[in-house]
Amino acid sequence: MLTASSPMVALLARQTATISSEMVLRRSLSSNTASIVKVHRSVYARRYPTMVVLPDGATININYHEPRRIVKLPLDLSLLSESERKARLEKRKPKRVIHVEDEVEDNFNARKYANFIRKK
């Protein structure tokens, strides 16, 4: 049986004291003390949930520093074939709008209906 004066108790007390003092010395107290997976406090006070769309169409949900709903990453044109690249570049150009003006034949003669107008 262990008594308070036994050398085993003294050894255990010293080891616990060293372990607890090492734990206190190694522990850095900061705003991230409780973080296990992510930093709970960042540089910016407000982060906004945002969806990032990769060039292949995959999506990732992130916290972004600006209030944006969707951020779409650009496609690398050097990885596309020549025909696909030309098709993409044609989509970027403004579309030509064709204006069709209809010519209406106007053969209305107001004098023909002048007798229906009464003068007061």
N, C-alpha and C positions, 0 to 999 in steps of 0.2 A: 504494500500500500504506500502511496506517495504522501509524504507530509510536507509541510511548508518549508522545513529546513533541509529536505533531501536535495542532493546535488542534481538530480534529474529535473526537479521542479525549477531550480535556479537556471539550468540550461535551457529549459523550455521558455522560461520568462525572458531570458536574454534573446533567444531566437525570435520570439514574437515581437519584442521591442525593436529588433533590427529590421524585421520584415515590415512592421507597421511604419517605422521611420523611413525606410526605403520607398515604400509606397507613397508616402506624403511627398518625399523629395522628387520622385519621378513624375508625379502627377502635375500637369500644368493646368492651372485654372484659367479658363478663358470663356468666351461666349460659346465655344464649340465643345465644351466639356461633355455634354450629354449626347453628342453626335455619334452615331454608330454607322449609319449608312451615308448620310449627307450632312453638309454644313447647314445648320438651322438658321444662322444669321449670315447674310452675305453683305457685300459692300453696299449694294443698293437696298433701300428699305422696302421697295415694292417690286415684285417679280410677277409677270403676267403669263398665264398658261397659253402656250402657242404651239401650233402644229407645224412641223417642218416637213415639206414634201421634197423628197430626194428626186434626182433626175430620172431614176427608173420607176418612179411612182410610189415607192414605199414611203410611209409616214412615221414620224417620230414626235412624241409629245415632249416639249421642253418648257422650262421657265425662262422667259425672255425679258430683257430690261425695258423694252418698249411695248406699249399695248397694241399688239398685232394679233390677229386671229390666225392667219396662215402666212408662212414664209416659204416661198418656192425657190429652190436652188436652181441655178441655170444649167442647161445641158451643154456638155463639152462637144462642140461641133467637130473637133478633130477626130473623135472616135467613130463618127458616122460615115457611112458610105457616101460616094459622090452624089448619087441620086437623092438620098435622104437629106443631105446637106442642102442641096439646091431647093428641095421642097420646103425645108424649114426657113430658108432665107426668103423664099417667095411669100410665105405666110406673114413675114415681118413687114413686107412692103405694103403701103396703103393700097386698098382696092380702088380701081377706077370706077367711078360712078357714071353711068350712061344716062344722060338726060334726053328723054324723048318728048318732043314738043308736038302735040297734036294740033294740026291746023283745022280749025272749024270754019266751014263756009257760012258766012253771015249774010243772008239775003233778006234780013228784016227791014221793012220800010215803014217808018212811023207815020208817014202821010196817008198810008193806006187805011190806018185806024183813026185818023183825025176826026172823022165824022161821029165817032162814038164818045168823044170828049165834050162835055157840056161846059160852056163858059157862063159864069154867073155875073 
